[in-house]
């Protein structure tokens, strides 16, 4: 069932805009979503099923959810009222908004990365000598069979942060470690996977992991991996109120949001240039710099560098003469700019979602009076599902 069993996860605009997706690819990616869209619009059971999931989820349903669900349980004629029409429109608008934000469902999960655990186990009992069982891009996730998978970590900045790995079946890992679907064991020995995952480490970092073949097929596998080589000094301070206050002051201005927004602007420009046979090398180099800046900002509370993030961001903005013009997709999150359609995945996706939503926007007039629902002949007490 749709998202109910926890076997699916959602993409985001950062991921979509770093894959080589064209219109037909995005249509295929959205095929399941539009099918559910149509069910919500035309099928009362789908609405009831949606509400049942929401009621049983970690999110608190509002009183309207409870009311509509209860009424559908005893009298489907509520679907002919203006109250229900407005409520369904609210659900459909919310669903459409989510698609515009690129929150697309794919098979997979968020999984915490666990590094070379068998190697560490054997090293701990053999005076530092270890037996290696994962090599190169091998990973182990019990959620998938032996196949290729793709991983992303947030913040996901650019094409060089996409990881394609080989999921292997390993009896030793099964024997010594009780791993859930929300854990993925990776290999970082002689492997730059932590750099590819945008400076990931093993303090609880998680990744989106999926076996979606379309995403794997549309990954640019020849992109250089952004790597942060900036010298830093680890911050070692006593745990005092004064030092905590100073830490708050140092980290009060964080630029990670600006970095992500600028990287998405440049990713859009990268695709537009690539698909129009224009230069992309300098653009990708600048996006890679933003990737390093994101690592510096994330670790600012732990490490000091001599990098002035604000100046670096200004330098890149000035280089591209960024004014009041933004890619078409930016209208989802911003206002007050002039938006132009560019040949990039997120711009194409927004155009498709707007077009398909418009096709489904025809409003049906509802004439039934709400009071008519409470006649005894209209109530089916055997259908109540609480």
Number of C-alpha atoms within 10 A of each C-alpha: 8 15 14 14 8 12 17 17 17 17 18 18 19 23 26 19 26 26 23 17 23 15 15 10 16 18 17 11 19 20 12 14 19 19 11 16 20 13 14 21 18 11 12 15 13 17 18 19 16 18 19 18 17 17 16 11 11 8 9 10 15 10 9 10 17 15 11 19 21 17 17 22 18 18 18 15 17 21 19 17 18 17 15 17 17 13 15 18 15 12 17 19 14 12 18 20 16 13 24 24 20 22 18 19 19 21 15 23 20 21 21 20 22 20 19 18 18 19 18 16 15 15 15 12 10 11 8 12 13 15 13 15 14 21 15 15 20 18 25 24 24 19 18 18 14 14 11 19 22 22 22 23 23 16 20 25 30 27 26 25 28 26 20 23 21 19 24 18 17 15 9 10 15 12 8 11 11 9 16 12 16 18 20 22 22 25 25 19 15 9 13 15 23 19 18 24 25 26 23 18 16 11 9 10 15 23 21 19 29 26 21 15 11 14 20 20 14 14 19 14 13 8 13 14 19 24 18 17 7 11 10 15 10 12 11 8 9 9 8 9 9 10 12 13 10 12 15 12 10 12 14 9 10 15 17 19 11 14 24 21 14 19 24 25 18 23 27 24 19 24 22 19 17 15 12 10 9 11 12 16 11 10 18 22 13 17 27 23 19 26 27 21 24 26 17 24 21 16 16 18 14 14 15 15 14 9 14 10 18 14 10 13 19 11 12 18 14 10 10 10 10 13 10 9 13 20 21 21 26 21 17 11 8 9 10 9 14 13 15 13 15 18 20 28 25 32 20 21 27 21 16 18 21 14 11 14 19 10 9 13 12 8 9 9 10 15 9 15 13 15 9 12 19 10 8 9 8 13 16 13 11 8 12 13 11 7
